[in-house]
Amino acid sequence: MSTEGQPGHDATRPVGIDATRIAGSTPGAPRDGDVPGQLGPYRVLKRVGGGGMGHIYLAEQTSLRRQVALKVLPPGFLEGSEAHERFQREVQVLGQLSHPNICPVLEAGRDGDTFYYAMEYLRGLDLAKVLKTQRMEPRRAAEIAVQVLRALQFAHDKGVVHRDLKPHNIMLVRGERSR
């Protein structure tokens, strides 16, 4: 997202980005042939990230015609009934987290041997990209830190530990939405 030329542009702060959300994705380069096409009720559009826990795709939930982020776990990741049960429990807990600074899990599913879960698709930039391209004022850094800490406290109060908190997993999105 370019901020140059926008009214009130400050080179040290992204324009219009005022909400922080913790997401579960790590950026990765899309590769040709890496998009599954259809996965359960989702039409997969393109790969937008990935990491050790699988790939993240931009997908359309066809029944509602809405875009979602689809996290697809690597093949064999949930081998054994214990791993599958743990995945189900974790997704159920994550699905209960409703906080303005936590990216919500909408649904989990399985298509053949492929396990996935759908999250809200966040339009914005991850903190790592922002920090690579611009200097952040201390006041803005503190605002972001407070939002991240509030989200972490909320999750911890529910018994959830993030385990992979890093700038790539913190999304800065436009505007705050009331729910």
N, C-alpha and C positions, 0 to 999 in steps of 0.2 A: 504494500500500500504506500503510495507516495503522499507525502504531506506537503511538499513544496507548492508554493503558489496558492495555498488555501488561506483564507482570511485568518489573521491571528496566529499564523504559523510560527512556532518556536522550534528551532532546530534541535533542541534537547528533549522534546516531548512529542510523541505521536499525536497528531490532531484527532480529536474525537474519540480517543481510546481512554476510557475512564473506568473500566471494570476489569477485574482480574478473575479468571476462572482457572481452576486446576483441572487439567485434562490428563489423559493417560497415554499420550502418544509421543513418539520421538520422530522428528522429521527424517525422511528418507527419499531418495530419488525414485520416481516411478520408472518402471522398466517395461518395455514392450512385452506383451504376452503374460503380464503378471496380474491381469484383472480377470477374476473368475466369471464375469457376466451376470449370472443370476445366482443368488444365494438365499435360499428360503424366500421370504416375501420381498426381498430387496434386489433392485437392479443396480449392479455395481458400475459406477461411472469411471472412476480413476483412483489410482493409488496416491495417497497424500502423505503417507508416513509409515514408519515401521521401526521395529527394534527387536530385542530378544524375546518379547512376549507376543510377537506376531506383526501383522501388517494392518494399517489403518487405511480404509477406503472411503471416499465420498460415494454415497449410495443414495438411491431414491427408494423410500418405502412406498411401494406402488399403490397400496390401498389408500393411503392418505396423501399421496403425491407431495411428500415432504422430503427434504434432504436430511440425511443423518450421517454420522461418522460410524462406520462399521469396523469394529476390531475383530480380525480373523486370527484365531490362534494357530500356531504352526502345527502341521500334521504330527500326530503322535504325542502332542503336548499333554493330552489328558488320558494317556493310556492307563488303564486300570480303573476300577470302580471308585477307589478312594480319591484319585485325582479328579474324576468327574464330579463326585459328590462335593468336594472342596470348591470346585469351580461354581457349582450351582449355589452353594451357600454364600460364597463371596458375591456373586452377582445379585442374589436376593438382598444382601445387606447393602450393596452399593445402590440398588434400585430404591432403597428407602431413604437415601441421603438427599434431602431437598434443601439446598442452600444456594443463595445467589452467586456464590463464588466456587461452586463445585459443578463440574459438567455432569449432568444426570445420565444415568444408564436407563434406557427406555425399555429394553427387551433383551433377552438372551435366547439363543436357539442353536439348533443343530441341523445341518443339511448333509446327510450321509455321515461321513467321518469328520466333517468340518464343523468346529464349534466357533461361535461368534457371539458378539453382543453389540447392540446398537446404542449409540450415545447421541446426544444433541450435537449437531454440526455447528461448531463455533467459527464464525467469520471474524478473522482478526489475525494477529501476529503472535508468534510465541515470543516469550521474553528474550530468548537467546538471539533471535533475529534482530530484535529491537536494540539490544545491547551491542551488537556487531556494527550497527549502522549509525548510532547516535549516542551522544553522551547524555546520561540521565541526571537530572537535578536531584540532589539529596532528598528534597521534600517529596518529589514524585516517587523515588525509590522507597521511601518510608511509607507512602500511601499504599503502594503495591504490597510491601511486606506485611502491613497490617491486614490487608484483605486476604493474603495467603495464610497468615497465622489464624485469622478467624475461621477460615475454611478448615484448616488442620485441626483446630480445637473442636469444631463441630464434629468432624469425622472421628476424632479420638474419643469424644464423649459417647459416640455410638459404637466404639470398639473397633474402629477402622484405622489402620496405619497405612500411609501411602506407599512407603518402601522405595519409591523411585522419584523423589522430589528433586527437580532440577529445572533450570531455565527453559529447556525445551518442552517441559510439561506444564508450563504456566502460560496460559493464553491471555493476551490483552485484547479485549473485544469492545466493540462500539456500544456505548450506552449501557445502562443498567435497566433491566426489565423487572417490573413488579410481577409477582406471581400470585 
